[in-house]
Amino acid sequence: MTKNMFIVKGNICADRVRLGRALQKPPLTQEELAKKIQFMGVEDMTKLIISRIEKNQRHVCDAELHILAKALNVSMEWLVGDTDTP
């Protein structure tokens, strides 16, 4: 029997990443967000990874959460649902 190494299935920021993209002026596509993050120095962030994060199919490590927050100009606390103020 295989043990899951994660306590929580998926991630807790899926909806907020999607909402964060929509709140941008103009709203960002997954591709545009991936390119923005790549421009910030995280070259392996792709549209597919953003899609899997938003579909709650992929865990997000702390470094990724940090770069997502910076790219979306929101706080990490907002991304994980700890505050209502982006």
C-alpha positions in Angstrom: 0.0 0.0 0.0 1.4 3.4 -1.0 1.2 6.2 1.6 0.5 9.7 0.5 3.1 12.1 1.8 0.7 15.0 1.8 -1.9 15.6 4.5 -4.1 17.7 2.2 -5.1 16.5 -1.3 -4.4 19.2 -3.9 -3.7 22.7 -2.7 -5.6 25.5 -0.9 -4.8 28.3 -3.3 -6.5 27.0 -6.5 -9.5 29.4 -6.5 -7.4 32.4 -5.4 -4.9 31.9 -8.2 -7.7 31.9 -10.7 -9.4 34.9 -9.0 -6.0 36.7 -8.8 -5.6 36.4 -12.6 -9.1 37.7 -13.1 -8.5 40.7 -10.9 -5.6 42.0 -13.0 -6.2 44.9 -15.3 -6.5 43.6 -17.9 -7.1 40.0 -16.6 -4.3 37.6 -17.3 -4.6 34.3 -19.1 -2.8 31.3 -17.7 -0.2 31.6 -20.5 0.4 35.3 -19.6 0.8 34.5 -15.9 3.3 31.7 -16.8 5.3 34.1 -19.0 5.3 36.8 -16.3 6.6 34.3 -13.8 9.2 33.0 -16.3 10.3 36.7 -16.8 10.7 36.9 -13.0 13.3 34.1 -13.2 11.3 30.9 -12.7 11.8 29.4 -16.1 10.1 26.1 -15.5 6.6 27.6 -14.7 4.3 26.8 -17.6 0.7 27.2 -18.6 0.2 23.5 -17.8 1.5 23.9 -14.3 -0.8 27.0 -13.7 -3.7 25.0 -15.1 -3.0 22.0 -12.8 -2.7 24.4 -9.8 -6.0 26.0 -10.6 -7.7 22.6 -11.1 -6.4 21.5 -7.7 -4.4 18.7 -9.3 -0.9 19.9 -8.1 0.6 20.9 -4.8 2.2 24.3 -4.5 5.5 24.6 -2.6 6.2 27.7 -0.5 8.6 29.2 -3.1 5.9 28.8 -5.9 3.3 30.4 -3.6 5.7 33.3 -3.1 6.3 33.9 -6.8 2.6 33.5 -7.6 1.8 36.2 -5.0 4.4 38.5 -6.4 3.3 37.9 -10.0 -0.3 38.6 -9.1 0.6 41.5 -6.8 -1.3 39.9 -3.9 -0.2 38.6 -0.5 0.6 35.0 0.2 -1.9 35.2 3.0 -4.6 36.1 0.5 -3.7 33.3 -1.8 -4.2 30.8 1.0 -7.4 32.3 2.2 -6.2 33.8 5.5 -7.4 37.3 4.5 -10.0 38.9 2.3 -7.7 41.7 1.2 -5.5 40.9 -1.8 
